[in-house]
Amino acid sequence: MIDAHRAVLETVVADHPNALLFVTVSGAHLYGFASADSDFDLRGVHLIAAPDLLGLGRGRETVTHSGVRKGREIDLVTHDARKFFRLMLKHNGYVLEQLFSPLIVKSTPEHGELKTLGVGCITRNHVRHYLGFARNQWELFRKECPPRVKPLLYVYRVICTGLHLMRTGEVEANLLRLNEEFRLPQVADLIAAKSAGAEQQRLDDAALGFHEREYERLMAELEAAGAASTLPQEPTARAGLDVLLIRLRRRTIREGCT
């Protein structure tokens, strides 16, 4: 599905006002349950231009763009390298999912370096990110009356990503691949419904009770996996990220002043 839209995605990325380290696809396409008409969520890292680094301007730490290209909604959000690197050091699983996304629209040699350093940012403390994220998603799901299939899928995606990370140290956001490990039949059914365009399908009381029990069970497993994880407590890549950022800044200034 990505390849069929690659040309238009690359056009959106080419219009970005800043130099880019990478841009990947996030959202439902990354999670493995995109519908035929799903929007594209692009995420990445940019570099603040030399005049803003050296002059009175501050440059934009976050650049966002949303629009419709060839009938498809495309949302692009990038962070400046300094902001993104700091988020990597703050047990933020979301930015690691963007960094390690296999759905790549733009890459550079520094993207590869950053992924290597990103491995050193994976810690057992990421369990807090995924526990909190899952609780928020569950609350959003329960606020709807009656609840729908789509937000429930996001609950399972977050919990399974967190469990897999705590147990293996690998960032995997695709729920289809995750379910090869967890083998939850309800997940396969939900993905099939969502992919077929039935994401607005409502759940009855019996189904809701089942999913609530599963949510509580899986959340307890996630807490236990965090406690038992052998991952380091804190990131080990801070020095490497600092070196990479300084090199990138120096190159920006050198190229911006020639």
GIWO-V247435 format. One line per field, one symbol per residue. ss: DSSP state (H for helix, E for strand, L for the rest). phi: phi as a letter, one per 40 degrees, with the letter a starting at -180 (. if undefined). burial: b if it has 24 or more other C-alpha atoms within 12 Angstrom, else e. A space follows every 10 residues. Layout:
ss=???
phi=???
burial=???
This chain:
ss=LLHHHHHHHH HHHHLLLLEE EEEEEEHHHH HLLLLLLLLE EEEEEEELLH HHHHLLLLLL LEEEEEEEEL LEEEEEEEEE HHHHHHHHLL LLHHHHHHHL LLLEEELLHH HHHHHHHHHL LLLLLHHHHH HHHHHHHHHH HHHLLLLEHH HHHHHHHHHH HHHHHHHHLL LLLLHHHHHH HHLLHHHHHH HHHHHLLLLL LELLHHHHHH HHHHHHHHHH HHHHHHHHLL LLLLLLLHHH HHHHHHHHHH HHHHHHLL
phi=.cccbdcccc cccccccbcb caabcbgdcc cgbcccbccb bbbabbbccd dccccccbgc cbbbababbf gbcbbbbbbc dccccccccb fccccccccc dccbcabadc ccccccccdc bcbcccdcdc cccccccccc ccccbccbcd ccdcccdccc cccccccbgb cbbccccccc ccfccccdcc ccccccgbcc dcbccccccc ccccdccccc ccdccccccc cccbcbbdcc cccccccccc cdccccbc
burial=ebeebeeebb ebbeebebbb bbbbbbbbbb bbbbbeebbb bbbbbbbbbb eebeeeeeee bbbbeeeeee eeebbbbbbb bbbbbbbbbb bbbbbbbbbb bbbbbbbeeb bebbbebbbb bbbbbbbbbb bbbbbebbee bbeeeebbbb bbbbbbbbbb bbbbbbbbbb bbbbbbbbbe eeebebbbeb bbbbbeeebe bbbeeeebee bbebbeebbe bbbebbeebe beeebebbee beebbeebbe ebeeeeee
